[in-house]
Amino acid sequence: MTAFKTVRGTIALLCFTSLLASPVAADDEYAKRFPAQWLENNGHIRLDTICYNYPRQSHMYPLCRLQAVNRLDERCERYRTRLANTDDPALQEHFSGLSDKYCTASEAYRKLMTRTGFLQ
């Protein structure tokens, strides 16, 4: 009988512990494992295709859209920094193009996400 109570107590503790786990942390892990994807046209990111790799009705689609804001921001900052830290004209041209692509998409996508209520 005590073994049964111990097992039952352990199961209850495990269930309670899983309820305490942060859903945000789990969502962050999913975002890392399943990143946003998009299509490009003539070197520009098509905002209407961001997260096309998930069905719109899926649990992952809104998480992907939120994660895409961060990913575009990070890439914008990365290429701005690289552009600022290079003296090579060929690399400046390369990083300037990437900076323009990601910073333009980041700004436009952030506005879209704010207008549609995904961001405050």
Disulfide bonds with the S-S distance in Angstrom:
Cys51-Cys64 2.04
Cys76-Cys103 1.91
